Amino acid sequence: MGPIYQAGTLSGNPLAMAAGEALLTELIKTDPYKSLEMKASYLLDGMAKIMKSNNIDFVKNLPTISLVSFLRVKCQIILKMLWQQMIKYLLIF
């Protein structure tokens, strides 16, 4: 082990680092997020209609984060819990 500690399956692996750099460069160059958001919204809108017609709770909260619930628990409670967990995660990292 050298003077720098590298933790993780692919940390410090030259091929993994080159692949990550190439992916980030491509994402910056092509900016696919708007297109992905539109496609996800189209899919989720269709799912929401089907779920509503079958009396199934469905929450489309963020473009790519949604929840289908087959439980009697309100989806909003579950989403609130997931949101709180995500905030805690972001505060750590």
C-alpha positions in Angstrom: 0.0 0.0 0.0 1.3 3.4 -1.0 1.0 6.7 0.9 -2.6 7.2 -0.4 -5.4 4.9 0.9 -7.8 3.9 -1.8 -11.1 2.2 -0.7 -13.6 0.6 -3.0 -13.8 -2.1 -5.6 -12.6 0.1 -8.5 -10.8 2.8 -6.6 -7.4 3.6 -8.2 -8.0 1.1 -11.0 -6.7 2.9 -14.1 -9.2 1.3 -16.4 -12.1 2.2 -14.1 -10.8 5.7 -13.7 -10.6 6.2 -17.5 -14.1 4.8 -18.0 -15.5 7.1 -15.3 -13.7 10.1 -16.9 -15.0 9.2 -20.3 -18.6 8.8 -19.0 -18.5 12.2 -17.3 -17.1 13.8 -20.4 -19.8 12.3 -22.5 -22.5 13.4 -20.0 -21.3 16.9 -20.0 -21.1 17.0 -23.8 -24.5 15.4 -24.6 -26.5 16.5 -21.5 -29.0 13.6 -21.7 -30.9 14.5 -18.6 -33.7 16.6 -20.1 -34.5 13.8 -22.6 -34.4 11.2 -19.9 -36.7 13.3 -17.7 -39.2 13.7 -20.5 -39.2 9.9 -21.2 -39.5 9.1 -17.5 -42.4 11.6 -17.1 -44.2 10.0 -20.1 -43.8 6.5 -18.6 -44.8 7.6 -15.1 -47.9 9.6 -16.3 -49.1 6.5 -18.1 -48.4 4.4 -15.0 -50.3 6.9 -12.8 -53.4 6.7 -15.0 -53.4 2.9 -14.9 -52.8 2.8 -11.1 -55.5 5.3 -10.4 -58.0 3.4 -12.5 -57.2 0.3 -10.4 -57.3 2.2 -7.1 -53.6 1.7 -6.4 -51.6 4.4 -4.7 -49.0 5.9 -6.9 -46.9 8.9 -6.3 -44.9 10.7 -9.0 -42.8 12.9 -6.9 -39.6 13.5 -8.8 -39.0 12.8 -12.5 -37.1 9.6 -11.9 -38.1 8.7 -8.4 -41.6 7.3 -8.0 -43.4 4.8 -5.8 -46.1 2.2 -6.3 -47.7 1.0 -3.1 -49.7 -2.2 -2.7 -50.0 -1.6 1.0 -52.7 0.2 2.9 -50.1 2.8 4.1 -50.3 6.2 2.4 -47.5 6.7 -0.2 -46.8 10.2 1.1 -45.7 8.7 4.5 -43.3 6.4 2.7 -42.0 9.2 0.5 -41.5 11.4 3.5 -39.4 8.7 5.1 -37.4 8.1 2.0 -36.8 11.9 1.6 -35.6 12.2 5.2 -33.2 9.3 4.6 -31.9 10.9 1.5 -31.3 14.2 3.3 -29.4 12.4 6.0 -27.3 10.7 3.4 -26.5 13.9 1.6 -25.5 15.6 4.9 -22.9 12.8 5.4 -21.6 12.7 1.9 
